[in-house]
Structures are given as structure tokens and as C-alpha cells.
């Protein structure tokens, strides 16, 4: 499994992405309002920044998981999924996202 596959698995099986993106948009919009009018980002830039932030969250999770799973990107996805399900990683991640403050 690689980070792209992990990101797809997370979005298909949990609300983590939705919750994170909502929090990220609120954070980025409030930060954007503090900028001078000429330097404010448009919606597309805010979306790109939120997506980058989420990609970093997935990357960090991947790095933590691959040491726990004792696997790499060539290890079959089933081993990753089994570990994620057995350890309720997605449930814990959703709870973390709900409590997240940026």
C-alpha cells in the first residue's frame, strides 16, 4: 500500500477527510480574513492549501503505520487493511479529527 491507496481507503471507509477538510477550511478562511485585501487567497487557493494539509496528515499516518505494520509500499494492501481494522485506526483517527484545532 502506498499513500495514495491509503488516502483512498480512508476516504472510502471513514469521515476523516470530510471532518479534516471542514476544520481546515474554517482555519484557512479565518487566517485569510486577516490578510490585507490585495493578498487574500481565492477559494481555489484555499482548497489547494487544505488539500496539501490533508495530504500531509495522510503522509504522517502512513509513516507511523508502516513501522507498526512492519511493511512498505510493496506489501499487499490486505495486510495494511487488516492492521487498520484490528487496531481501529480509522475510529481513533476520526475522534482525533473531531478534537483537532489548527
N, C-alpha and C positions, 0 to 999 in steps of 0.2 A: 504494500500500500504506500502511496506517496501522498503529499499534502493535498493535491487536487482531489484524489479519491477520498481522503479523509474529510475534506470540506464538503463534498457531495454527500457522503454518508451522514454527516452531522445535519445538513440541511434537510435530507430526506427523512430523518428519524427523530428530530427534535425541533424545538423552538429557539434554540440557541442563537442562530443567525438573526432571526426576527427581533428577539429581545436586545441583542447587542446593537443591531443597526438602529433601533429606536433610540437607545441611550446615546449612541454615537452622534446621531443627527441632532438630538437636543443639545449635546455638548458643543458640537461644531457650530450650530446656529447661534448659540449664546456667545460663543467666542467670536463669531463673525460679526455680531452686532456691535462688539466693542472696537472693531476696526474702523478706520476712517472710511467714509463712503467710497472714495476712489479705490481703496484697496480691498474692498469686500469681495468675497468669493460668490460666484453664481451657484445655482443649485447643482450643476454638473460637477463643479469643483468640490463641493461639499460631499456629494455622492462618491466621488473618486477617493477622497480622503477617508471617508467612512469605510469604504471597501478595502483600502490599504490597511486600516486599523484592524479590520476583521481578519484579513489575510495574515497579519502578524499574530493575532490570537491563535489562529489555526496552526501556524508555523510553530509557535511556542508549545502548543498542546502536542503536536506531532513529535517534537524533540523530547518532551517528557515521556510520551507514550512509548517511543521506540526503545528507550532504555528499559522500561518496565516490561514490554512485550518481548524484549530481547530479540528484536527483529530489525529489519531495514526495509527500504522501499521495494526490495525484491521478494520479501516474504509474502506469501499468499494473504489476500485480504481477509480470508476466513479466520486466520489466527488473530489478526487485529480485532476483528468484529467480536470474536469470542471473548477476548480480553476486555474489550469495551463493555460488552453486555454483562459479563460476570462481575465486573467491578463497578457497575452502574456509573460509568464515567459520564454519560450524557445527562443523567439526572443531577449529578453533582455539578456539572458544568452549567446546566440551566439555573440551578439555585445560585451559583456564583454570579451569573449574568444578571439575575434579578437584583442582587445586592450590590452590583457594580456601580461605582461612582467614578466618573472621569474628571 
